[in-house]
Amino acid sequence: MISFIVSAIVLVLIAIVFIVPTLRKKNYAFSDEYDELNVDIAKDRLSEIKHQLAAGEINQQTYEQLHEELESTLANDLSASSQVSPESQVINQNNKFIPIILAVAVPIVAAVLYYQLGDFAAATGTRVEATVIPAAENRPQITIEEAVVKLEQRLAVEPENPDGWFMLARTYMTMKQYHKAVAAYEKVIEIVGEDPEVLLRYADAVAMTEGGNLMGKAKPIVDKVITLLPDNPTVLWMAGSAEVQQKNFGKALSYWYKLQPMLAQDASASAQIEELINNAESQLDGSEIAALKRAVPATTVVNTAENTEGATGIAEIMVTVDLDPALKDKVSANDTLFIFAKAMQGPPMPLAAVKKTVAALPLTVSLNDAMAMMPQMKLSNFDQVKISAVISKSGQPGTQPGDLFAEVSPVNVKSQEKISLIINKVK
């Protein structure tokens, strides 16, 4: 902006240098030239009458009369040309102020016109970006706190919206506001009844309000859920943990022995459950352990693992994910990996999702109903879905430019097929 103003001032000064001297020049009167002409004419006329007198064409009296007339006429002409009118004097005086007036007025008028019609942003070199409405995946991310405020405001208007309360409860859990999460889950149960999936998450929230204690207020909720979802992996894990807190290691093992084959395709989860089982077995003798294993027939466990959806109504899709070796130089071990299932049509919200890092590749995960964001948005409610894996550079869900991904669709939810994804595309 400063350079623009300096440039404008320099140009104005240059204009003044050319204009002012011209305006300040004296106005030379044409009377000087006429005076000289009148004198020359008078001299010629005087010479002519002298010649006439000498030639006898006029007498002395006529000569003197003509001479006096010539002198009188010349005197009158010179007197008239030497007089300056009052208007001329005023104009000459005003001419002195015209350069000053122009020097001040021109920049002011130019500045006013530029302010009204010009573009100061262009003068300063500032880029003026066009307003662009970003695509859905590229819109700026709002903070979780802002999202909660908006959701709370919406639920104040729509208090009977179970999906909204369910989402709010999950968000409260993420923010570790467990008491608020409990209240939100209770609102969902009040609206939709004792849905097993809601009860499962409700039990977790109640336990967290007591420091993770599953033997307090959460215990009767866990007992109810285990009767409703006896083969749900999350329920089996939670029920076993509750029994360990009560020192009922045998009961805990009965749940975990049943759970262990279900996690065979998830290396991380398998390692964790194996450690829990080893710790519980260390509290019992060999005969007790053998009896517990006999009480959980292998055939029953295998059938549960392979036919979860058919036996319990809970859908599950096993997904194996790996990265194309040609793209390994485009990622780092700490980049976020999202694996999720979405409905082929309908809301873009994932029906089930897993969050890992690139360091975990290759891996196999289970996408199931227990991962549902909302009670009505779970795998078992859809026949076909799209399975995707995304390596997110920003760490945020949703494919952004530069992210790596792979996807397959349609996938039949009830077919129990195993899906293999090789991440080999760049957004």
C-alpha distance (Angstrom), angle and dihedral (degrees) to the residues before:
residue distance angle dihedral
M1 . . .
I2 3.85 . .
S3 3.81 91.7 .
F4 3.80 89.8 51.4
I5 3.82 92.8 52.0
V6 3.83 92.4 46.6
S7 3.81 90.7 49.9
A8 3.81 91.1 50.6
I9 3.82 92.2 50.2
V10 3.82 92.2 49.7
L11 3.81 91.5 51.3
V12 3.82 91.3 49.6
L13 3.82 91.2 50.7
I14 3.80 91.2 50.1
A15 3.80 90.0 51.9
I16 3.80 90.8 49.5
V17 3.83 91.1 50.9
F18 3.81 89.7 58.0
I19 3.81 98.2 39.9
V20 3.81 106.1 38.5
P21 3.84 99.1 58.0
T22 3.78 89.9 52.2
L23 3.79 91.9 50.6
R24 3.80 92.1 47.4
K25 3.83 95.5 53.7
K26 3.80 115.8 115.5
N27 3.77 116.5 -103.2
Y28 3.75 102.0 -122.0
A29 3.83 110.8 -149.2
F30 3.74 120.4 -128.0
S31 3.87 87.5 -137.6
D32 3.83 92.0 88.0
E33 3.75 91.2 62.1
Y34 3.82 91.7 45.9
D35 3.84 91.8 50.4
E36 3.77 91.4 56.7
L37 3.80 90.9 47.8
N38 3.83 91.8 50.5
V39 3.79 91.6 50.8
D40 3.81 91.4 49.7
I41 3.81 90.8 49.9
A42 3.79 90.9 48.1
K43 3.81 91.2 51.3
D44 3.78 91.6 50.6
R45 3.81 91.7 48.1
L46 3.81 91.4 48.2
S47 3.82 90.8 50.6
E48 3.80 89.2 49.0
I49 3.84 96.0 53.4
K50 3.80 90.8 44.9
H51 3.79 88.7 55.1
Q52 3.83 90.1 48.6
L53 3.84 90.8 51.4
A54 3.76 92.2 50.2
A55 3.79 91.6 47.9
G56 3.81 91.4 51.7
E57 3.76 92.5 -117.3
I58 3.86 90.8 123.6
N59 3.78 130.9 23.4
Q60 3.78 127.9 -123.9
Q61 3.79 94.1 -97.3
T62 3.82 92.5 53.6
Y63 3.78 90.8 45.5
E64 3.83 92.3 53.8
Q65 3.83 91.0 46.6
L66 3.82 92.2 51.3
H67 3.80 91.0 45.1
E68 3.80 92.1 53.4
E69 3.85 91.1 48.3
L70 3.78 90.7 49.7
E71 3.82 92.6 51.5
S72 3.82 91.4 46.0
T73 3.81 92.9 50.2
L74 3.82 92.7 47.8
A75 3.78 91.1 48.4
N76 3.80 92.0 51.2
D77 3.82 92.4 49.1
L78 3.79 93.8 49.7
S79 3.82 91.7 45.6
A80 3.86 92.9 52.1
S81 3.78 94.3 48.7
S82 3.80 93.3 49.2
Q83 3.81 93.5 56.0
V84 3.90 116.2 92.8
S85 3.79 119.0 -154.1
P86 3.86 119.9 -122.9
E87 3.83 88.7 -118.8
S88 3.80 89.7 57.9
Q89 3.75 91.5 51.2
V90 3.80 91.6 51.2
I91 3.80 91.5 48.9
N92 3.78 91.2 49.3
Q93 3.80 90.6 51.1
N94 3.82 92.3 47.6
N95 3.80 91.3 50.2
K96 3.78 88.0 68.5
F97 3.84 90.6 63.7
I98 3.81 99.5 41.6
P99 3.85 94.9 82.2
I100 3.80 91.5 50.1
I101 3.80 92.4 47.8
L102 3.81 92.1 49.1
A103 3.82 93.5 45.6
V104 3.81 89.9 56.2
A105 3.80 100.4 34.9
V106 3.81 100.3 47.7
P107 3.86 96.6 59.4
I108 3.80 92.1 42.7
V109 3.81 93.8 49.8
A110 3.83 90.7 45.4
A111 3.81 91.9 50.3
V112 3.82 92.5 49.2
L113 3.81 92.4 49.0
Y114 3.82 92.3 47.4
Y115 3.80 91.2 49.2
Q116 3.81 90.1 53.5
L117 3.82 99.3 39.3
G118 3.79 107.3 16.7
D119 3.78 135.7 80.1
F120 3.80 116.2 -118.1
A121 3.81 90.9 -174.9
A122 3.80 89.7 59.9
A123 3.81 91.1 46.0
T124 3.79 92.1 54.5
G125 3.80 93.5 46.3
T126 3.81 92.4 -115.1
R127 3.79 113.3 154.4
V128 3.78 112.9 -123.8
E129 3.79 106.9 -155.2
A130 3.75 120.7 -152.4
T131 3.78 115.4 -115.3
V132 3.79 107.6 -101.2
I133 3.78 124.9 -173.2
P134 3.80 104.5 -141.4
A135 3.77 121.8 -132.2
A136 3.78 116.0 -100.8
E137 3.81 94.0 -100.4
N138 3.81 92.8 47.4
R139 3.77 100.6 47.9
P140 3.76 116.8 121.6
Q141 3.79 113.4 -86.9
I142 3.82 116.0 -116.5
T143 3.77 120.2 -144.0
I144 3.79 120.7 -101.4
E145 3.80 89.8 -114.5
E146 3.82 90.9 56.1
A147 3.80 90.5 47.6
V148 3.81 91.0 52.0
V149 3.81 92.2 50.6
K150 3.81 91.5 51.1
L151 3.80 92.0 47.1
E152 3.80 92.1 48.6
Q153 3.80 89.9 50.8
R154 3.78 90.7 49.8
L155 3.80 92.7 49.7
A156 3.78 90.5 50.0
V157 3.81 85.6 63.2
E158 3.84 95.6 36.3
P159 3.83 104.6 35.0
E160 3.83 92.5 162.5
N161 3.82 94.8 59.4
P162 3.85 105.3 116.1
D163 3.80 95.0 -176.0
G164 3.77 90.3 54.3
W165 3.81 92.9 50.4
F166 3.81 90.7 46.4
M167 3.80 91.4 52.4
L168 3.79 91.1 46.2
A169 3.81 91.3 51.5
R170 3.82 91.9 51.1
T171 3.79 89.9 48.9
Y172 3.81 91.5 50.5
M173 3.80 88.4 52.6
T174 3.80 90.1 53.0
M175 3.81 89.2 51.0
K176 3.82 89.8 47.4
Q177 3.80 91.2 -120.1
Y178 3.79 91.1 137.9
H179 3.80 99.6 167.8
K180 3.79 90.8 54.4
A181 3.81 89.0 47.6
V182 3.81 90.7 53.6
A183 3.82 90.9 51.7
A184 3.81 91.2 49.2
Y185 3.83 92.9 49.4
E186 3.81 89.9 48.9
K187 3.79 87.9 54.6
V188 3.82 90.3 52.9
I189 3.82 91.4 49.6
E190 3.79 89.7 48.8
I191 3.82 89.8 55.7
V192 3.85 103.6 37.8
G193 3.81 102.8 21.7
E194 3.81 127.9 -124.6
D195 3.79 99.2 -27.1
P196 3.84 107.3 179.4
E197 3.80 94.0 -131.5
V198 3.80 91.8 51.0
L199 3.81 91.5 46.4
L200 3.79 90.3 51.5
R201 3.80 92.5 55.3
Y202 3.80 90.9 40.3
A203 3.81 90.1 56.5
D204 3.80 90.3 51.4
A205 3.82 91.8 50.7
V206 3.81 92.4 47.8
A207 3.81 90.6 49.8
M208 3.81 91.3 51.2
T209 3.81 91.6 54.6
E210 3.82 85.4 62.1
G211 3.78 96.3 46.2
G212 3.81 95.3 -89.2
N213 3.80 94.0 -51.0
L214 3.81 109.2 156.3
M215 3.80 93.3 -177.7
G216 3.79 97.1 66.4
K217 3.77 125.9 61.6
A218 3.80 90.3 -25.6
K219 3.84 95.8 61.2
P220 3.83 99.2 80.2
I221 3.80 89.7 45.8
V222 3.82 91.2 52.1
D223 3.82 90.8 48.4
K224 3.80 90.4 52.5
V225 3.80 93.2 48.4
I226 3.82 93.7 49.4
T227 3.79 89.6 57.4
L228 3.82 91.2 49.5
L229 3.83 96.7 42.6
P230 3.82 106.1 24.6
D231 3.81 94.2 163.3
N232 3.78 100.8 39.8
P233 3.85 109.8 123.3
T234 3.79 94.2 -142.4
V235 3.79 92.3 48.7
L236 3.81 92.1 48.6
W237 3.79 90.9 50.1
M238 3.80 92.7 48.6
A239 3.83 94.6 44.0
G240 3.80 91.1 51.6
S241 3.81 90.8 49.8
A242 3.80 90.6 51.0
E243 3.81 91.3 52.9
V244 3.82 92.2 49.1
Q245 3.80 89.6 54.8
Q246 3.80 86.5 56.5
K247 3.81 90.8 47.4
N248 3.81 89.5 -114.8
F249 3.80 93.1 137.6
G250 3.80 94.7 162.4
K251 3.81 92.5 54.8
A252 3.81 90.3 46.1
L253 3.82 90.6 52.9
S254 3.79 91.3 51.1
Y255 3.79 87.9 61.5
W256 3.78 96.6 40.5
Y257 3.82 95.5 47.2
K258 3.78 86.5 57.1
L259 3.80 91.6 46.3
Q260 3.82 98.2 47.4
P261 3.87 98.7 77.2
M262 3.79 90.3 48.1
L263 3.82 90.0 63.5
A264 3.79 96.8 47.3
Q265 3.80 92.5 112.3
D266 3.82 94.4 50.3
A267 3.82 108.3 73.1
S268 3.80 95.0 -168.9
A269 3.81 95.4 47.9
S270 3.81 91.2 43.5
A271 3.80 90.8 55.0
Q272 3.79 91.6 50.0
I273 3.81 95.7 49.0
E274 3.79 90.8 45.6
E275 3.79 89.8 55.0
L276 3.81 91.4 48.9
I277 3.80 90.5 49.4
N278 3.80 92.5 49.2
N279 3.81 91.3 50.4
A280 3.81 91.8 49.6
E281 3.82 93.2 45.5
S282 3.79 89.6 52.6
Q283 3.81 87.3 66.8
L284 3.83 93.4 56.5
D285 3.77 136.2 57.9
G286 3.79 124.3 -113.0
S287 3.80 96.5 -100.4
E288 3.80 92.4 54.9
I289 3.78 91.1 49.0
A290 3.81 92.2 49.3
A291 3.81 91.1 50.3
L292 3.79 91.5 50.6
K293 3.79 92.2 50.9
R294 3.80 91.6 49.6
A295 3.80 89.0 52.1
V296 3.81 89.8 60.3
P297 3.85 104.7 58.1
A298 3.78 113.6 -146.8
T299 3.79 92.0 -131.8
T300 3.76 90.8 56.4
V301 3.78 91.6 50.5
V302 3.80 94.0 47.7
N303 3.77 92.4 48.4
T304 3.77 89.8 50.3
A305 3.78 92.0 50.9
E306 3.79 95.9 46.5
N307 3.78 99.7 36.9
T308 3.77 103.5 35.0
E309 3.77 95.0 134.2
G310 3.79 95.0 49.2
A311 3.79 95.7 47.4
T312 3.78 100.7 41.8
G313 3.79 107.0 17.5
I314 3.82 89.4 -114.7
A315 3.81 114.1 128.5
E316 3.80 121.6 -141.4
I317 3.80 132.6 -178.7
M318 3.81 121.9 -167.7
V319 3.81 112.1 -145.4
T320 3.81 126.4 -170.7
V321 3.81 114.7 -161.3
D322 3.80 131.4 -169.4
L323 3.82 137.4 161.4
D324 3.78 124.9 -114.8
P325 3.85 105.9 -110.7
A326 3.82 89.7 -133.7
L327 3.83 89.8 65.8
K328 3.80 100.0 45.3
D329 3.81 91.8 102.0
K330 3.82 89.5 59.8
V331 3.81 95.7 62.4
S332 3.78 139.8 51.7
A333 3.78 128.9 -141.4
N334 3.82 91.1 -109.4
D335 3.81 96.3 53.9
T336 3.81 112.5 119.5
L337 3.79 119.0 -107.5
F338 3.81 121.1 -156.8
I339 3.79 122.5 -168.3
F340 3.78 115.3 -176.0
A341 3.78 147.9 154.2
K342 3.79 122.3 -133.7
A343 3.77 132.7 -174.0
M344 3.81 114.2 -101.8
Q345 3.79 88.7 -128.2
G346 3.76 131.0 18.1
P347 3.81 134.3 37.2
P348 3.83 116.6 10.9
M349 3.81 91.2 -131.7
P350 3.84 112.2 118.8
L351 3.79 116.1 -108.3
A352 3.81 89.4 -150.8
A353 3.79 131.7 0.9
V354 3.80 141.7 -179.3
K355 3.81 125.7 -161.4
K356 3.81 119.6 -153.8
T357 3.81 138.7 142.4
V358 3.80 130.5 -105.1
A359 3.80 88.7 -108.4
A360 3.83 88.4 71.3
L361 3.82 93.4 61.6
P362 2.95 128.7 151.0
L363 3.79 96.3 41.6
T364 3.78 143.5 143.7
V365 3.79 121.8 -136.6
S366 3.77 137.0 -179.1
L367 3.80 119.4 -125.9
N368 3.80 108.8 -161.8
D369 3.78 146.7 152.1
A370 3.80 92.9 -87.3
M371 3.81 87.9 71.1
A372 3.81 94.4 58.5
M373 3.80 115.0 134.8
M374 3.81 90.4 -151.2
P375 3.82 132.9 17.9
Q376 3.81 93.2 -113.9
M377 3.80 93.7 43.0
K378 3.78 103.4 69.3
L379 3.79 132.8 121.1
S380 3.79 96.8 -107.0
N381 3.83 90.0 61.3
F382 3.83 91.6 63.2
D383 3.79 132.7 62.0
Q384 3.81 97.5 -155.3
V385 3.80 133.6 24.1
K386 3.80 141.4 174.3
I387 3.81 117.1 -116.3
S388 3.81 117.7 -152.0
A389 3.80 138.8 176.8
V390 3.81 119.5 -161.7
I391 3.80 131.1 -176.4
S392 3.81 101.3 -151.7
K393 3.80 119.0 -155.3
S394 3.81 91.2 -166.8
G395 3.80 94.8 46.3
Q396 3.82 89.2 -124.4
P397 3.82 126.0 117.7
G398 3.77 116.6 -109.0
T399 3.79 124.1 66.1
Q400 3.82 111.8 -85.2
P401 3.83 128.4 -173.6
G402 3.80 108.3 -77.3
D403 3.82 94.7 26.8
L404 3.80 119.9 126.2
F405 3.80 119.2 -131.9
A406 3.78 150.5 161.9
E407 3.78 131.1 -164.8
V408 3.76 142.1 176.9
S409 3.81 131.0 -162.5
P410 2.89 149.7 -140.3
V411 3.79 101.5 24.0
N412 3.80 118.8 178.9
V413 3.80 106.5 -128.3
K414 3.80 95.1 -155.7
S415 3.79 97.3 45.9
Q416 3.82 93.6 80.6
E417 3.80 89.3 -142.3
K418 3.79 120.2 161.4
I419 3.79 114.1 -119.8
S420 3.80 124.4 -146.9
L421 3.82 120.2 -161.2
I422 3.80 125.8 -172.5
I423 3.81 110.5 -166.8
N424 3.81 102.0 -135.2
K425 3.82 107.6 138.9
V426 3.80 132.4 85.0
K427 3.79 121.1 -148.6
